[in-house]
Amino acid sequence: MNSFADVFPSKPIIGMLHLRALPGAPEYSGRMSDIIDPALVDANALQGGGVDGIMIENFFDAPFFKDQVGPETIAAMARVMSLIRPEIDLPLGVNVLRNDGRAALAIATACECQFVRINQVSWAMLTDQGILEGKAAEVARYRRYLDSGVLIFADCLTKHAVPLAPQSIELVALDTWERGGVDAIIISGPATGRETDVEDVLGARKGAPAAPILIGSGVTLENLHRFLPVADGILVGTYFKEKGHVAGPVDKSRVESIVNRRRQFLEADEEHLPPETR
């Protein structure tokens, strides 16, 4: 199985592709073209802007099922991904909200994607869907059952949730990495678009020093400089949208601004390395 470093370059920028409401969701328009057409436009804008990977998720399906979506959601996401895959020459990922890791793995494996995001793999959190429990054993075994090389990215103290009891992010990161069977850890702010606390990133790094640590929310051009030195990758959704509105289309110029700033950081970092290590 590939590792995170096998799939992505140094400090990758991964763009989130928020699908419009799918069949069965309250806001579904009744036309798959209303989902497919903007998804393809956004995917091409993300790729054209220079991201290193794209993750699709059923963002506008709220309110979400806790841990198992219906077959209509899986079928719709697989159809969209099967249309995106031939057009996009990048690693692709799947996140099935709220926490259907098996569905994400099935879609990713069938559509030849490289990674999935699962919001809760280890421990448990109190959410608007109820108590979200980690299912590391089921997820790890299902990946093995599929004989899949898809990487698993897992949130640590996931957003839109609070712990059932005081939990150290250091310990949760340790368990998620060493006992959860994941390939990267995501640290986010309290909600979509909310800035991640750098201290949480450092805490996760202390608990799981060998794990790739990704920033999962709230990254902007203005605060990117705080995250690049401490993270192994960045997931960006809201900031990439037109005027920073999560319901808007992807703005290619915003994507380019983040990608260019990352490039400048890497170039500056390389200048300070001894010649023999470059």
VENPEBEL-V956191 format. One line per field, one symbol per residue. ss: DSSP state (H for helix, E for strand, C for the rest). psi: psi as a letter, one per 30 degrees, with the letter a starting at -180 (. if undefined). burial: 1 if it has 24 or more other C-alpha atoms within 12 Angstrom, else 0. A space follows every 10 residues. Layout:
ss->???
psi->???
burial->???
//
This chain:
ss->CCCHHHHCCC CEEEEEEECC CCCCCCCCCC CCHHHHHHHH HHHHHHHHHC CCEEEEECHH HCCCCCCCCC HHHHHHHHHH HHHHHCCCCC EEEEECCCCC HHHHHHHHHH CCCCEEEECC CCCEEEECCE EEECCHHHHH HHHHHHCCCC EEEEECCCCC EEECCCCCHH HHHHHHHHCC CCCEEEECCC CCCCCCCHHH HHHHHHHCCC CCEEECCCCC CCCHHHHHCC CCEEEECHHH EHHHCCCCCE CHHHHHHHHH HHHHHHHHHH HCCCHHHC
psi->klleffelak iljkkkjjkl klkflegkff kfffeeefee eeeeeeeffg lflkkklheg gkkklegjll feeeeeeeee efeeeffkhl kklkjjkehi eeeeeeeeee ghlfllkkej elallklfga jjkkheeeee eeeeefhkgk kjkkkjillh lkkflkkkfe eeeeeeefff hlflkkklaf lkfkkkkeee eeeeeeeiff kkkkkflgkl eegeffeeff lflkkkdeff lkggkffllk jeeeeeeeee eeeeeeeeee ffkkeff.
burial->0001001101 1111111111 1111100000 0100110111 1111111111 1111111111 1101111010 0011111111 1111100101 1111111111 1111111111 1111111111 1111101000 0111110011 0110000111 1111111111 1110000011 1111111001 1111111111 0111111101 1111101100 1111111111 1001011111 1111111111 1001011011 1111111110 1110000000 00000000
//
